[in-house]
Amino acid sequence: MSLIFKKRIQVTEEHIDGNNHVNNVQYVHWVEEIADAHWDFVKHKTDYPNDIWMLLDHHIQYKKQVYLGDFITVKTYPKAPEGIRQPRKVEFFCNDQIVVDSLTLWVLIDRETKKIKRLESDWLNRL
């Protein structure tokens, strides 16, 4: 299994703000959306298929503007765990140029107990 997950998005009117480019809040939504999609794609291969991720921290850098009709490729991948935190990189590309760069920290939550689960430090290696 590749730890890299990609999605292609076409920018529509609903993504555009008053400045006629993709709204910054939309990128935050896409970060969460692609993380969820990636987890749905791989969770059956883990020891945690019923658990959920909760976003703790989000850093985002906007590098270039994207406009109506543009196509964005979103690429995400997990980085090495940091204790209970799981870093995830999300990068947005338009015309093969990075337009937005994001690093998020997540924790895995046991769906039943609602408590944080500590992941094995090598859990990504087993995928």
C-alpha positions as CSV (number, residue, x, y, z in Angstrom):
1,M,0.0,0.0,0.0
2,S,1.3,3.4,-0.8
3,L,1.2,5.9,2.0
4,I,0.5,8.6,-0.6
5,F,-3.1,9.3,-1.5
6,K,-4.3,11.7,-4.2
7,K,-7.5,13.3,-5.3
8,R,-8.3,15.7,-8.2
9,I,-10.7,18.6,-7.7
10,Q,-12.2,21.0,-10.2
11,V,-12.8,24.5,-8.7
12,T,-16.4,25.4,-8.9
13,E,-18.5,28.5,-7.8
14,E,-19.0,27.1,-4.3
15,H,-15.3,27.2,-3.7
16,I,-14.8,30.8,-4.7
17,D,-14.8,33.8,-2.3
18,G,-15.4,37.6,-2.8
19,N,-11.8,37.9,-4.2
20,N,-12.6,35.5,-7.0
21,H,-10.2,32.8,-5.9
22,V,-10.6,29.7,-3.8
23,N,-11.6,30.6,-0.3
24,N,-8.9,29.9,2.3
25,V,-11.5,28.1,4.5
26,Q,-12.2,25.7,1.6
27,Y,-8.6,24.4,1.7
28,V,-9.1,23.6,5.4
29,H,-12.2,21.7,4.5
30,W,-10.4,19.8,1.8
31,V,-7.6,18.9,4.2
32,E,-10.1,17.2,6.5
33,E,-11.9,15.6,3.5
34,I,-8.8,14.0,2.0
35,A,-7.6,12.8,5.4
36,D,-11.0,11.1,5.9
37,A,-10.9,9.6,2.4
38,H,-7.4,8.3,2.8
39,W,-8.3,6.6,6.2
40,D,-11.4,5.1,4.6
41,F,-9.2,3.7,1.9
42,V,-6.6,2.0,4.2
43,K,-8.3,1.4,7.6
44,H,-9.3,-2.2,6.8
45,K,-5.5,-2.9,6.5
46,T,-4.9,-1.7,10.1
47,D,-5.6,-2.9,13.6
48,Y,-7.9,0.1,14.0
49,P,-10.6,-0.1,11.4
50,N,-13.4,1.1,13.7
51,D,-11.5,4.1,15.2
52,I,-11.6,7.7,14.1
53,W,-9.1,10.5,13.7
54,M,-9.5,13.9,15.4
55,L,-7.6,17.0,14.2
56,L,-5.5,18.6,16.9
57,D,-3.4,21.2,15.1
58,H,-3.4,22.7,11.7
59,H,-0.7,24.7,9.9
60,I,-1.3,26.0,6.4
61,Q,0.7,28.1,4.0
62,Y,-1.0,29.7,1.0
63,K,1.5,30.2,-1.9
64,K,-0.5,31.0,-5.0
65,Q,-4.1,31.7,-5.9
66,V,-6.4,29.2,-7.6
67,Y,-9.4,30.3,-9.7
68,L,-12.8,29.1,-11.0
69,G,-12.4,26.2,-13.4
70,D,-8.8,25.3,-12.3
71,F,-8.0,21.7,-11.5
72,I,-6.3,21.0,-8.2
73,T,-4.4,17.8,-7.3
74,V,-4.4,17.2,-3.6
75,K,-1.7,14.8,-2.2
76,T,-1.6,13.6,1.3
77,Y,0.6,11.2,3.3
78,P,1.2,10.5,7.0
79,K,4.6,11.2,8.5
80,A,6.3,9.3,11.3
81,P,4.2,9.3,14.5
82,E,5.1,11.7,17.4
83,G,4.0,9.9,20.5
84,I,0.2,10.0,20.4
85,R,0.2,12.5,17.6
86,Q,0.1,11.5,13.9
87,P,1.4,14.2,11.6
88,R,-0.1,14.4,8.1
89,K,1.1,16.4,5.2
90,V,-1.4,17.7,2.6
91,E,-0.2,19.5,-0.5
92,F,-2.3,21.2,-3.2
93,F,-1.0,21.5,-6.7
94,C,-2.3,23.5,-9.7
95,N,-0.6,23.3,-13.1
96,D,2.2,21.2,-11.4
97,Q,3.0,24.0,-9.0
98,I,2.4,23.8,-5.2
99,V,-0.3,26.4,-4.3
100,V,-1.0,25.4,-0.7
101,D,1.1,23.4,1.9
102,S,-0.4,22.0,5.1
103,L,0.9,20.1,8.1
104,T,-1.7,18.7,10.5
105,L,-1.5,16.7,13.8
106,W,-4.1,14.1,14.5
107,V,-4.9,11.6,17.3
108,L,-6.7,8.3,16.9
109,I,-9.9,8.0,19.0
110,D,-11.5,4.8,20.1
111,R,-15.0,5.1,18.7
112,E,-16.6,3.3,21.7
113,T,-14.7,4.7,24.7
114,K,-13.9,8.2,23.0
115,K,-10.4,7.9,24.4
116,I,-7.2,8.5,22.6
117,K,-5.4,5.4,21.4
118,R,-1.6,5.2,21.4
119,L,-0.3,3.9,18.1
120,E,2.7,1.6,17.8
121,S,5.6,3.7,16.6
122,D,6.0,1.4,13.5
123,W,2.3,1.1,12.6
124,L,2.8,2.8,9.3
125,N,5.5,0.3,8.3
126,R,3.0,-2.5,8.6
127,L,0.7,-1.0,6.0
